[in-house]
């Protein structure tokens, strides 16, 4: 009788960081990734801008295309997490139904999924404006900016809400690390 190999790896998880452009999602993900790696965890960061350059190249920003982008990222995140990698996903994902479908994919495979709302007010994001999007939108150069002239559906019941404008990046990462530890995922 053959024995099946038993996985001795730590459990993976997907941590989806949603919020407006320039809310601090990627900065927080990178800080947390460093902490987790220091703890010996296997970590990947699936940055929304990088994903759009490759996996979702050619997609625009209509509601349907945004949904497709989120589902593609959700599939990759779920596969990585299911295989023992803590997957941090700093992606706007503006629509609740798209995020819900990703959560359901994870639930169906019994893979841990946490939704973190980086709840930074649009006024703060527009001052940060790391990509110049708010300035370009105000100048009429672009339209469809999430949270300004395109919808953003904030999570009603995220696993954690971080107000990045009220605490340092390190404090935000510590709060998220504490949640992962509490859930046995750090």
N, C-alpha and C positions, 0 to 999 in steps of 0.2 A: 504494500500500500504506500503510495507517494504521500509525502508530507508537503503541505503548502508552506511557502516561505512566509514568515511573519514579518510584517513591516515594523521596524524598530525606530522609524523616524518620528519626529514630533508632529503633532497635528498642524496642518496648514490652516489658513483662513484668508478670506478676502475682506479687506477694510476699504470700503468705498467712501472717499472724501468728496462730498458734493458741496457746492457753494458757487457764488458769483465769480466772474472773472476777476482776478487779483485779490481774491478773498484770503489767500495764503495756503491753499490746498497742497500745492507741490512743495512749498517750503516746509510745511509740517510733515509731509510724507518723507521727505529726504532726512529730516531730523530724526523722525521715528525709525527710519530704516537703519540709520547709523547706530541707534541705541539697540535695536534688535540684533544687528550683526555683532555688536560688542558682546551680546548675551549668547552668541553662537547660533543664532537663528538663520535659516535660509530665507532671504527676502528678495522680492522683485518689486520695482516701482513701475507701474504702467501709466506713464504720463500721457494725458490726453493729446497734447500737441505732438508728441513723438508718434503716437498711434495714428493720428490723422495723416502723418507723412508717409506711412507705410501700409499698415493693415487697412486703413480706411481712406487711402488716397483716392481722390476722385469724388468722394462724397461731399455734398454741399451742406447747407445748414437749414434745409426745410425740416419740418417736424418728422417726416418719414425718414429722412437721411440721418437726423440726429438719433432717432430710435435705432436704426440699423447700426450706427456707430457704437452706441451703448451696448447693444446685444453682442456685437463682435468682441468688444472689450470684456463684457461679462463672461462670454464663453472661455476666452483665454484665461481670465482670472480664476474661474471655477476649476479649470483643468490644472492650473498651477497649484491652487490651494488644496485640491483633492489629493495632490501628490506631495504634500508636506511643506509647501512653500507659503510663507506669509506674503500675500500679494496686496500691496498698497496701490489704490487706484484714485489718484487725484484728478477726477474728471467731473465737469459740471453736471452732466446728465440732468437737464432742466425739467424733465417730465416725470412725475410720480409713477405713471404706468410703466415707463421704461425701466426705472429703478426697481419697481415691483417685480417685473419679469425676470430681472437678474437675481433678485432675492429668491424667487421661486425656483429658478434653475439650481441655485445652491441648496435650497431645501430638498429638492428632489434627489440630489446626490448625497444628502446628509453631510454637506460641507459647510463649515462655519462661515457666516457672513455678518459683517457689522456695517451699519450705515452711520457715517459721521457727518453731521452738518456743520461746516465751517461757516458760521452765521455772522458774516461781516457785512455791515450795512453798505448799501451801494455808494453812499457818500464817502465812506472810508476807502472803498475799492477804487473809486474814481480818482482819489488823491494818490493812492499807490500806483495805479495805472501802469503796471510793469511792462505791458506790451503796447501802450499807447492807444488802446482800443476806445476808451472813453473819450479821449481827446478827438480821435478820428470820427467817432459817432457824433459828438457835439458840433464838429465842423461840417457835418453832412457828408463826409467821405464814405462812411459805411452805415449800413442799417442792419437790423436783426441782432443787436447786441443783447445778450441774455441779461434780463433784469432791468433793462432800460426800455428798449422798444421791441423786445421779444420776451415771452413769458419765462419765469422761473418759478416752479412749484416747490417751495421749501418743504422738506420732510415734516410731517406732522408729529411723528413719534420716532425720531432717530435713536440709535443706541447711545449716542453721545452728541451733544451740541457744544461746539467750541466757539466762543466769542473771541476771535483772534485779536480784535482791536482792544481787548481789555486785559490781555496777558501776553507774556513773551512767547516766542516760538518754543523755547525750552519748557515753559510751564504747560503749554498746549500739548507738546509731545509727552510730557510726564503724565498728564491726565489720560491721554489715549493709551499709553503704556500701562497705566494702572488698570484700565478697563480690560485690556488684553490679559493681564495677569489674573485679574478677578475671574475671567472666563476660562482660564487654563490654556490660553493661546500665546503666552509670551514666555 
